[in-house]
Amino acid sequence: MSDQKISLPRLAAFASPITPVTIAFLPLVLLIPGFYAQDLGLDVATVGGALLFARLFDGMSDPLIGMLSDRTQSRIGRRRPWLIAGTPVLIFAVVQLFMPGEAPSTTQLYSTILLVYVGWTMIFIPHQAWGAELVRGYSGRTKINVFMGLFNNVGILACLVIPFVFLSPYSAGIKKALFGWAMDGRVDLPESLDTILNYSGSGQVPFAEILQLLAWMIAIILPISILLCIVSVRETNFTPVTVNWRQGFLLFKRNKPFARMIAGGFFVQI
């Protein structure tokens, strides 16, 4: 597919799943440890151990699912089936992790966090591979990466702004400006929304209510964005070239900008 055949609205539709996928991923480090320690009484080290275990597992599952999606054969393509299958997996895992109802056992915690990573990988890795195959030219791939980065930043912004607006004592003016019509008692609000709107910045942080809000956002936005993605562009008839470890290292060594980017990403993840 050439650069000219993908309009900007179609590129936006294609990249849109990155936003809910990012919203599903970031709370694992931003909110989940505090929620499970404060509200559910789990040791923070236990949650940290589960996150570390899932991250190590993710390092093995990413290339495995990438390889399997390369080899998938179906009437709707190689990448689409993974995005479709990963959507209910990720939604189920997020709901179980963000809205557990009661304190889970250590086994349940490990398995639920692991399932979030699996659902995330089933969508993210095939989607990234699909994006790399849409066009062959440098400018076209740059344009795709710009949209990918844009929707990733929208997800990051949502994960940072939503807790700030609802949890920070410095955001009282923002809450009043945006939701003053609902905070004066004239409108009956769901209890969870009323709790986070009236949180003053002191006392127990309403982690549960924030995570519930994020879980509902993911459950609504993810299926819509996946649908937009799979109907926006066609999959190309592209046969992946097998590259062994030695060839990969030589390519990595020759591409200095890519090597610097990978090195930076490595230290950020550590």
C-alpha positions as CSV (number, residue, x, y, z in Angstrom):
1,M,0.0,0.0,0.0
2,S,1.4,3.4,-1.0
3,D,1.6,6.5,1.2
4,Q,-1.1,8.3,-0.8
5,K,-3.7,5.6,-0.3
6,I,-3.9,6.1,3.5
7,S,-5.7,9.3,4.5
8,L,-5.1,11.0,7.8
9,P,-8.5,10.0,9.2
10,R,-7.8,6.3,8.3
11,L,-4.3,6.6,9.9
12,A,-6.0,8.0,13.0
13,A,-8.5,5.2,13.1
14,F,-5.7,2.7,12.7
15,A,-3.7,4.1,15.5
16,S,-6.6,4.7,17.9
17,P,-6.3,1.3,19.9
18,I,-3.0,2.5,21.4
19,T,-4.9,5.0,23.6
20,P,-7.1,2.4,25.6
21,V,-4.2,-0.1,25.6
22,T,-2.0,2.6,27.2
23,I,-4.7,3.5,29.7
24,A,-4.9,-0.2,30.6
25,F,-1.1,-0.5,31.1
26,L,0.0,2.6,33.0
27,P,-2.2,2.2,36.2
28,L,-0.3,-1.0,36.9
29,V,2.6,1.2,38.1
30,L,0.8,4.4,38.9
31,L,-2.3,3.3,40.9
32,I,-2.4,-0.5,41.5
33,P,0.3,-0.7,44.2
34,G,-1.4,2.0,46.3
35,F,-4.9,0.6,45.8
36,Y,-3.9,-3.0,46.7
37,A,-1.9,-1.8,49.8
38,Q,-4.4,0.8,51.1
39,D,-7.8,-0.6,50.2
40,L,-7.1,-4.4,50.0
41,G,-4.4,-4.7,52.7
42,L,-1.8,-6.5,50.5
43,D,1.9,-5.9,51.1
44,V,3.4,-3.5,48.6
45,A,6.3,-6.0,48.0
46,T,3.7,-8.7,47.0
47,V,2.3,-6.4,44.4
48,G,5.7,-5.4,43.2
49,G,6.7,-9.0,43.0
50,A,3.7,-9.7,40.8
51,L,4.5,-6.8,38.5
52,L,8.1,-7.9,38.2
53,F,7.1,-11.5,37.4
54,A,4.6,-10.3,34.8
55,R,7.2,-8.0,33.2
56,L,9.8,-10.8,33.0
57,F,7.1,-13.1,31.4
58,D,6.2,-10.3,29.0
59,G,9.8,-10.3,27.8
60,M,9.2,-13.9,26.6
61,S,5.6,-13.5,25.4
62,D,6.2,-10.5,23.2
63,P,8.4,-12.2,20.6
64,L,6.4,-15.4,20.9
65,I,3.1,-13.7,20.0
66,G,4.9,-11.7,17.4
67,M,6.1,-14.9,15.7
68,L,2.7,-16.5,16.0
69,S,1.0,-13.5,14.4
70,D,3.5,-13.6,11.6
71,R,2.5,-17.2,10.9
72,T,-1.3,-16.8,11.4
73,Q,-3.4,-17.6,8.3
74,S,-7.0,-16.5,8.2
75,R,-9.5,-14.9,5.8
76,I,-9.3,-11.6,7.6
77,G,-5.5,-11.5,7.7
78,R,-2.7,-12.2,10.1
79,R,-3.0,-9.3,12.5
80,R,-6.7,-8.7,12.8
81,P,-7.5,-12.1,14.5
82,W,-5.1,-11.2,17.3
83,L,-6.5,-7.7,17.9
84,I,-10.1,-9.2,18.0
85,A,-9.1,-12.0,20.3
86,G,-7.0,-9.8,22.6
87,T,-9.9,-7.3,23.2
88,P,-12.1,-9.5,25.5
89,V,-9.0,-10.9,27.2
90,L,-7.7,-7.4,28.1
91,I,-11.1,-6.1,29.1
92,F,-11.7,-9.1,31.4
93,A,-8.3,-8.9,32.9
94,V,-8.5,-5.1,33.5
95,V,-12.0,-5.4,35.2
96,Q,-10.7,-8.2,37.4
97,L,-7.6,-6.3,38.4
98,F,-9.0,-2.8,38.7
99,M,-12.3,-3.9,40.3
100,P,-11.5,-7.0,42.3
101,G,-14.4,-6.6,44.8
102,E,-12.3,-8.1,47.7
103,A,-8.7,-8.8,48.5
104,P,-7.4,-11.4,46.1
105,S,-5.0,-14.2,47.1
106,T,-1.4,-13.9,45.9
107,T,-2.1,-16.5,43.2
108,Q,-5.1,-14.5,42.0
109,L,-3.1,-11.3,42.0
110,Y,-0.2,-12.9,40.0
111,S,-2.6,-14.5,37.5
112,T,-4.7,-11.4,37.0
113,I,-1.7,-9.1,36.4
114,L,-0.2,-11.7,34.1
115,L,-3.5,-11.8,32.1
116,V,-3.4,-8.0,31.7
117,Y,0.1,-8.4,30.1
118,V,-1.1,-11.2,27.9
119,G,-4.1,-9.2,26.6
120,W,-1.9,-6.2,26.1
121,T,0.6,-8.2,24.1
122,M,-2.1,-9.8,22.0
123,I,-3.1,-6.4,20.8
124,F,0.0,-4.3,20.9
125,I,2.6,-6.5,19.2
126,P,0.5,-7.5,16.2
127,H,-0.8,-3.9,15.9
128,Q,2.8,-2.6,15.8
129,A,3.8,-5.3,13.3
130,W,0.8,-4.4,11.1
131,G,1.8,-0.7,11.2
132,A,5.3,-1.6,10.0
133,E,3.8,-3.4,7.0
134,L,1.3,-0.8,5.8
135,V,3.8,1.1,3.7
136,R,7.4,0.5,2.6
137,G,8.7,4.1,2.2
138,Y,10.5,6.1,4.9
139,S,8.0,9.0,4.9
140,G,5.0,6.7,5.1
141,R,6.4,4.8,8.0
142,T,7.3,8.1,9.7
143,K,3.7,9.3,9.4
144,I,2.4,6.1,10.9
145,N,4.8,6.3,13.8
146,V,3.8,9.9,14.4
147,F,0.1,8.8,14.8
148,M,1.2,5.9,16.9
149,G,3.1,8.2,19.2
150,L,0.2,10.7,19.3
151,F,-2.4,8.2,20.5
152,N,0.1,6.7,22.9
153,N,0.6,10.2,24.4
154,V,-3.2,10.7,24.6
155,G,-3.4,7.5,26.7
156,I,-0.5,8.7,28.9
157,L,-2.1,12.1,29.4
158,A,-5.4,10.5,30.4
159,C,-3.7,8.3,33.0
160,L,-1.9,11.4,34.5
161,V,-4.7,14.0,34.1
162,I,-7.6,11.9,35.4
163,P,-6.0,11.1,38.8
164,F,-4.7,14.7,39.1
165,V,-8.2,16.2,38.5
166,F,-9.9,13.9,40.9
167,L,-7.2,13.4,43.6
168,S,-5.1,16.5,43.9
169,P,-6.1,19.2,46.3
170,Y,-4.6,21.7,43.8
171,S,-7.3,20.7,41.2
172,A,-10.3,21.9,43.3
173,G,-10.8,24.8,41.0
174,I,-10.7,22.6,37.9
175,K,-13.3,20.2,39.5
176,K,-15.6,23.1,40.3
177,A,-15.3,24.5,36.8
178,L,-15.9,21.2,35.1
179,F,-18.3,19.5,37.5
180,G,-19.7,22.3,39.7
181,W,-23.2,21.7,38.2
182,A,-23.1,18.1,39.6
183,M,-21.4,18.8,42.9
184,D,-24.0,21.1,44.5
185,G,-26.4,18.3,45.3
186,R,-29.0,19.0,42.7
187,V,-28.0,16.0,40.6
188,D,-28.0,12.4,41.9
189,L,-24.5,11.0,41.0
190,P,-23.3,7.4,41.3
191,E,-21.7,6.9,44.6
192,S,-18.2,6.3,43.1
193,L,-18.3,9.5,41.1
194,D,-19.6,11.5,44.0
195,T,-16.7,10.2,46.2
196,I,-13.9,11.2,43.8
197,L,-15.5,14.6,43.0
198,N,-15.7,15.5,46.7
199,Y,-12.3,14.2,47.6
200,S,-10.4,17.1,49.2
201,G,-6.8,15.7,49.1
202,S,-6.8,14.4,52.6
203,G,-7.8,11.1,54.1
204,Q,-8.0,7.8,52.2
205,V,-7.3,8.2,48.5
206,P,-10.2,6.9,46.4
207,F,-8.1,4.5,44.4
208,A,-11.0,2.2,43.9
209,E,-13.2,4.8,42.3
210,I,-10.5,6.1,40.0
211,L,-9.7,2.6,38.8
212,Q,-13.3,1.8,38.3
213,L,-13.6,4.9,36.1
214,L,-10.6,3.9,34.1
215,A,-11.9,0.3,33.7
216,W,-15.2,1.6,32.3
217,M,-13.3,3.8,29.9
218,I,-11.2,0.9,28.6
219,A,-14.3,-1.4,28.3
220,I,-16.0,1.2,26.2
221,I,-13.2,2.7,24.1
222,L,-11.2,-0.4,23.3
223,P,-13.8,-2.3,21.3
224,I,-14.7,0.8,19.4
225,S,-11.1,1.6,18.6
226,I,-10.4,-2.0,17.5
227,L,-13.4,-1.9,15.2
228,L,-12.2,1.4,13.7
229,C,-8.7,0.0,13.3
230,I,-9.6,-3.3,11.5
231,V,-12.0,-1.6,9.0
232,S,-9.8,1.5,8.3
233,V,-7.0,-0.2,6.3
234,R,-6.3,-3.4,4.5
235,E,-3.6,-5.8,5.5
236,T,-0.9,-6.1,2.9
237,N,0.4,-9.3,1.3
238,F,3.7,-9.1,3.0
239,T,5.9,-12.1,3.8
240,P,8.2,-11.5,6.7
241,V,11.9,-12.1,6.1
242,T,13.5,-14.4,8.6
243,V,16.4,-12.7,10.3
244,N,18.7,-14.8,12.6
245,W,20.3,-13.4,15.7
246,R,23.7,-12.7,13.9
247,Q,22.0,-10.8,11.1
248,G,19.9,-8.9,13.6
249,F,22.9,-7.9,15.6
250,L,24.7,-6.6,12.4
251,L,21.6,-4.6,11.3
252,F,21.4,-3.2,14.9
253,K,25.1,-2.3,14.8
254,R,24.9,-0.5,11.5
255,N,21.8,1.5,12.4
256,K,23.2,3.9,15.0
257,P,20.0,6.0,15.6
258,F,18.0,2.8,16.2
259,A,20.7,1.4,18.5
260,R,20.6,4.6,20.6
261,M,16.8,4.5,20.7
262,I,16.8,0.9,21.9
263,A,19.5,1.6,24.5
264,G,17.5,4.5,25.9
265,G,14.3,2.4,25.9
266,F,16.2,-0.3,27.8
267,F,17.3,2.0,30.6
268,V,13.8,3.6,30.8
269,Q,12.2,0.2,31.2
270,I,14.8,-0.9,33.8
